[in-house]
Amino acid sequence: MKPRTQADRRGRGRTKIEDAVLRHAREHPQDGQAAAARALARSGLGISPAGVRYIWRRHGLETTFKRLCAIDLAAGGAAQLSAAQREVLR
């Protein structure tokens, strides 16, 4: 078995942070990148607002509208969205 390198350990950490950023985008699509970074910092994950935006861009979620569209598509309709969120989609 190959020993783990420092790069391997960093890679696993990035996956955990990326998963948390994407989960936050699904749960709080109205938050901007700074608010998302602050919320993630409160949960113990250190990421900058620019880091949040980088991950969102890689997944096509860089705007509130795109995050809401992704939630809407995943849910198969606007049933999961609040009235204010549905208004943003209009």
C-alpha positions as CSV (number, residue, x, y, z in Angstrom):
1,M,0.0,0.0,0.0
2,K,1.3,3.4,-1.0
3,P,1.9,5.9,1.9
4,R,-0.2,9.0,1.9
5,T,1.5,12.2,0.9
6,Q,0.8,15.7,2.0
7,A,-0.9,16.4,-1.4
8,D,-3.3,13.5,-0.8
9,R,-4.3,14.9,2.6
10,R,-4.9,18.4,1.1
11,G,-7.0,16.8,-1.7
12,R,-9.3,15.1,0.8
13,G,-9.7,18.4,2.7
14,R,-10.7,20.2,-0.5
15,T,-13.3,17.7,-1.3
16,K,-14.8,18.2,2.2
17,I,-14.9,21.9,1.8
18,E,-16.2,21.7,-1.8
19,D,-19.0,19.4,-0.6
20,A,-19.9,21.9,2.2
21,V,-19.9,24.8,-0.2
22,L,-22.2,23.0,-2.6
23,R,-24.5,21.9,0.3
24,H,-24.7,25.5,1.6
25,A,-25.6,26.6,-2.0
26,R,-28.5,24.2,-2.0
27,E,-29.7,25.0,1.5
28,H,-29.2,28.8,1.3
29,P,-29.2,29.8,-2.4
30,Q,-30.0,33.5,-1.5
31,D,-26.6,33.9,0.3
32,G,-23.9,35.6,-1.5
33,Q,-20.3,34.4,-1.5
34,A,-19.3,36.5,1.5
35,A,-22.3,35.3,3.6
36,A,-21.6,31.7,2.5
37,A,-17.9,32.0,3.5
38,R,-18.9,33.4,6.9
39,A,-21.4,30.6,7.5
40,L,-18.9,28.0,6.6
41,A,-16.3,29.6,8.9
42,R,-18.8,29.4,11.8
43,S,-19.0,25.6,11.1
44,G,-15.3,25.3,11.2
45,L,-14.4,25.3,7.5
46,G,-12.0,28.0,6.5
47,I,-12.7,29.3,3.0
48,S,-12.6,32.8,1.5
49,P,-15.4,34.4,-0.4
50,A,-13.3,34.1,-3.6
51,G,-12.9,30.3,-2.8
52,V,-16.7,30.0,-2.5
53,R,-17.1,31.8,-5.9
54,Y,-14.5,29.6,-7.5
55,I,-16.3,26.4,-6.5
56,W,-19.7,27.9,-7.5
57,R,-18.3,28.8,-10.9
58,R,-16.9,25.4,-11.5
59,H,-20.4,24.0,-10.9
60,G,-22.3,26.7,-12.7
61,L,-23.8,28.1,-9.5
62,E,-22.2,31.6,-9.4
63,T,-25.5,33.6,-9.2
64,T,-28.5,33.3,-7.0
65,F,-30.6,32.8,-10.1
66,K,-28.5,29.8,-11.2
67,R,-28.5,28.3,-7.7
68,L,-32.3,28.6,-7.6
69,C,-32.6,27.1,-11.1
70,A,-30.5,24.1,-10.1
71,I,-32.7,23.5,-7.0
72,D,-35.8,23.9,-9.1
73,L,-34.5,21.4,-11.7
74,A,-33.4,18.9,-9.0
75,A,-36.8,19.1,-7.3
76,G,-38.7,18.8,-10.6
77,G,-40.6,22.0,-9.9
78,A,-40.8,25.0,-7.7
79,A,-42.5,23.2,-4.8
80,Q,-39.3,23.3,-2.7
81,L,-38.7,27.0,-3.2
82,S,-40.2,29.8,-1.0
83,A,-42.4,32.5,-2.5
84,A,-39.5,35.0,-2.5
85,Q,-37.2,32.5,-4.2
86,R,-39.9,31.8,-6.8
87,E,-40.2,35.5,-7.4
88,V,-36.4,35.7,-8.2
89,L,-36.9,33.0,-10.8
90,R,-39.6,35.0,-12.5
